Amino acid sequence: GRRRVNVLVILASIFIILLVLGMPIAFTMGIACLGTVVYSQMPLNMLITRMFSATDSFSLMAVPFFILAGELMNEADLTDRILNLARALVGFLRGGLAIVNILASVLFAGLSGSATADTAALGSLEIPMVKDGYSKEFSVAVTVASSTIGPIIPPSVMLVMYAVIASVNITKILIAGIVPGILMALAMSVAVYFISLKRGYGTAGTFSLKNIG
């Protein structure tokens, strides 16, 4: 029992010290675990074996493939087409550009599965929103809030990781994210519509089947 307490103290101490010194969290965790293994006199080859076995999962292959698909679609300018489609679908509504931002997040969620990638790809929408009369704070808030839809609507890197760790069926958990993601988008769009109505934000064009085509 005492030895176990010492191991936990060493693990926590190394982690906190390196974290305070500003070392990246990934390296901090790795060095703290390595220090604990050395103190416990465990064979180092066991550490390598456990690291490999933790990532040796067929299900985890989905993560790099999701990221690769997102990068390929981004390089093929698909993000611009997504924005154009979103603008054609909902740009005519009150607060059109803000709702375009939300709908684009929904569509882009199917490419990246990442909130960070969503924000990075669609962050350029903030500029036309500000130029069109939207406040900078509102534009940033809409972009950041809508990006949280990314990890919920499949494919989702976060849900895949959760399913692997919790031993849950990946297909079922990915499908389960569709409805909550759509409901989030609808709730945000309604909120944006009424805020835009109150503040007098305009529309981003007129509805046209030709533009949608």
N, C-alpha and C positions, 0 to 999 in steps of 0.2 A: 504493500500500500504506500509506504513512504517513497519507494523508488518511483512509483507511478506519479506521485505528487511532484517529485523532482523533475521528472520528464516534462510534465505540463508546465512547470515554472520556467524551465529552460526554453521550451517551445514558445511560450508567451513572451518571455523577456527578449529573445532574439528578434521575434516578429515586431514587437513594439519599438525596440531600439532602431532597427533598420527602417521602419516606417517613419519614425521621427526624423531620421537622417535624410529622408526624401527619396529612398530607393523605390523603384517601381514595385507595385504589390506582387506581381508574378515572381520576381526575383526574391522579394522578401519572404514569401511563403516557401519557395524552394530552398533557400538557405536555412530558414528556421527548421524545416523538416530534416535537412541534411545534418544540421547540428545535433538535432535530437537523435537521429539514427546513430551518429558517431558516439554520442554519450551513452546510448543504450547498448553499444557494442554489437549492433546487428550487422550481419554481412551486407556489404554494399551491393553485391549482385542481386540481393533480394529487393532492394530499392528499385533497381532498373527493371526487374521482372514485374513488380507491382505497377510501376508507371506504364509499362507497355500493355499489361493486361487490362488496365483501366481504360485505355483508348482503343483496345482491340475489339471493336464492336461494329458489326455490320450496320446497325441502325445509325451510328454516328457518321457514317459516310454521307448521310443526307446533308449534313452541315456544310462541308466544302462544296458540294454540288449546288446547294442553294446559293451560296456566295458566288460561285462561278457563273451560274445562270444570271444572277443580278448584274455581274460585271459585263457579261456578253451583251445583255440587253441595254445596259447603260452606254457601252461603246457603240452600239448600233443606233444611238439616238432615240431609243424607244421611250425614254423619259419625256422627251419633247412631244412625242406623239400622244403620250398619256395626258400631258397637260392640255394639249389641243382638244383631245376628246372630252376631258372634264369640262373645259371651257364651253364647248359646243353643247354639252348636256345640261349644265346648270348655271352657266355664266349669265343667263338672262334674268335670274332671280335677284331679289334685293340682297345686297351683300354678296354679289356673284363671285368676285374673286376669292373671297374668304371661303365660300362653299366649294369653289373649284379646288382650293387648297386641300380641303377635307376629302373630297372625292378622289383627288389625285393620290392622297395618302392611302386610301382604300385600294386603289388600283396598283399602286407601287408596292403595297404590302405583299402582293402576290409575286413580286420579283425578288425582293431582298429578305423579307422576314426579319428585318432589323430596324429598330427605332432610330438608331444613329444614322444608318444609311438613308433612311427615309428623310430625316431632317437635312442631311447633307445634299441630297438630290433635289429636294423641293424648296430648300432655303432660298433659292433664287426668286421664288414667288413673292418674297417679302418686298422686293424692290418695286415691282409694278403695283403692288397693293398700296405702298406708301405714296407712290406717284399719283395713284388714282384717288387719293384723299383719305385713305385709311390711316389711323394713327400708327406710329411705329410700334408702340407697346401692344396694340391689338393684333397687328400683323405677326409679330414674334410669338405672341400667345397662341394664336390659331395654328401656326406652323408647328410649334413644340407640342401642343395638346393633341393635334391630329396625328403626329408621328407615333404616339403611343398605340395606335391601331396596328402598326406594323408587326409587333410581336404576337398579336392575337389572331389575325387572319392568316390562314395557311398560305404558303409554307412559312413556318416560324422556327428559327434556330432555337429560341428559348424553349418552346414547347417540346422540340425534339430532345433537347438536353434534359428537360424535366422528365419526359417519358422514359428515357434511358435510366436515369438515376432512380426513379420511383418504380421501375419495371411495369410501366403502364403501356397499353396498346397505342402505338404511335399514330396509326391511322385514325382511331377513334378520337384521340385527343386533338388531332389537327382539325378534323371535321367539326369537333365541338367548338372550335374557335370562330367559326363562320358567323353564326347568329349574334354572339356578343359583339363581334367586331362591327357588323352592320348596324346594330342597335346603337353602339357608341357613335358611329358616324352620323346616324339620323339625329340623335340627341344633340350633338355638336352643331349640326346644320340648323336645327330649329333655334338653338340658342343664338347662333350667329345671325340668323335671319331677323330675329327680334331686336338684337343689339344694333344691327345695321339699320333697321327701321327707325329706331329711336335716335340714332346718331346721324341719319341721313346719308349713309353710304350708298353708292350707286350700284349699277349693274355693269356686267362686262360684255355687253352686246345683246343681240336679239336672237330668239330661238329660230333655228333653221335646220330642216332635215338635210339640206344639202351640205351644211357644215358638218353635221354628225357623220354623214356618209364619207 
